[in-house]
Amino acid sequence: MATPTQNDILAAIVAKVSSAAAGAKVYDRVRYPERGRDSEYAELLTDADGNINSWFIEWVGYTPRTTEMDDLVEEVYTYRLLGHRGVVDNEDSSQASRTLFSNDISAIINALKADKTLALGVEVSHSGLRVQGEITAGLLGEHQCHICDARLVVVVQQC
């Protein structure tokens, strides 16, 4: 098997998140509205139930690790996973948007824990999803959202 590329790893992460956060719109990059209108932004991010429910996954870092003789030993790729869930209050806390978002984040964490190689071969490994700071609420355009900013560091050993 050939050494996985950055694009292979990104596609594997997108597949894991898509499977774990069923119903969410998952993209392999940050998406922006074509004409800068909030209504277009909402269309990009809205799930089948009409709620903002999306994940942007992007490659944000690369570090080669070499021997003293400058032979490549491993490559370290860092990916950002940025999730948004529209704030929807509900008397039933099991259906509140924060609960649903937390459930999706937990499902993503568990899906990644269950497959440390991302199905890309034994030379690939990761140490799990790391949420940066707190899961917060904020504005996405004019929409109030829960926001999760996380990182996944993937190491590819050179054989």
N, C-alpha and C positions, 0 to 999 in steps of 0.2 A: 504494500500500500504506500502511495506517495505521501510525503509529509504534508499535513493539512495546511492550507493557506489561511490568511486572515479572512478571506471571503467564505471559506469552508466553515470556519469557526463561527462567524457571524450567522450564517444560515442555520447552523446547528442550534445556536442560542435562540434565534427567532422561532424555530420549530418547537423547542422546549417551552418557551413562554406562551406560544400560541396554543399548545396543548394544555398547559397548566391553567392558564387564565382564559378558559373557554368563553367565547363571546366578545372578548376584547379585540380591538383592532391593534395589530402588532406590525410595526414597520421596522425596516432595517436601516433607518436613518431618522433624523428629526424632520418632521413635515411642517411646511408653512403654507398658508393659503396663497393661491396664485395671485389674487388681486388684493391681498391684505385685509379682507373683510372677515369680521368675526363669524358671520354666518357660514363662510367657506371653511373656517377653522373647525367649527362645530361639526360640519359634514364629515371632515376628515377623521374626527375623533369619536363620533357618536356610534354606539352599538345598535343592534337590532331593536333594543327596547327604548331607544331614544335618549340614552344616557351617555355622557362623555365617559369613555372607558377605553383607554389606549395605553400602549407602551411603545416608546421610541428606543431602539437599541442601536448604539453606534460605537464604532471602534475609536478609542480616545488615546491609546498609548501603546508604545512598543519599546522593549528593551532587549537587545541581544546580550547574551552572556557568553563570554569566550574564555578560553584557557589563556595562560601567559604567552602561549605561542600564537594567539589570535585565532585559534580554531573555534568555530561556533559549537557551543555545547547545548544551549537551549535558547528558545525565543519566548519572551514573556509579552503577551497581549493583554491589554486592559480594555474592557467594554463598559460603557455606561448604559444602564437600564433606567429609563425615566418613565414612570407610570403616572397616569392621571385618572381620577375617577370623579365625576361630577357629584357635588354635594346634594344629596336628597335625604331629607329628614323623613322619619317614619316612626310611628308609634310602636311598631314591632321592631325591636332592636336587632333581631336577626336579619331583617331586611334593610336596615339603615345602610347608607352608602359607605360609611366608614367600616362597618362590619364586613360588607361584601368586598371592599378593597383589601382589608386585612386578610380575608380568606384567600383572595387571589395571590397576595404577596406570599403567604404561607405555602400555597400550592406551588408557586414558582420555586421557592426555597427547597421544598421537598422533592420536586422533580429534578432539580440540579443535584441535590444530595444523592439521589438514587442513581445518577449516571455521571460519575466523576470524569469520564472520558468524552462525554458528549457524543458517544457512538462514533468517534473518529479514530479510534485505535489506542493502543496502550501507551503510545508516546505522548498523548494528550492528557492533561490533568488540570483540575481547578480546585480551589480551596473553599468554594461556596460563595453564595451571594452576600455581599456586605452592603447594608443600608447605610448611606452617608447621613450622619446626624439623625434627625427625627423624621418620622412620617408626618408631614405638615398639611395645612390647608393654605391655599392661596388662589390668586387669579390666573386664569389662562385666558387671555383676551379679556372678555367681560364675564367669563364664567367662573364661579366659585368651585374649586376642585380640591380634592385630597391629592397630595403629591408625594411620590416616593422616588428618591434619587439614590440609585444603588450602583455598585461596581462588581464586576466579575473579572478576576484575573485568571488567565488561562496560560499554562506553561506547555510548550511543545519541546520535548526532548529531541535532540538530533542524534540519530543512530549511526 
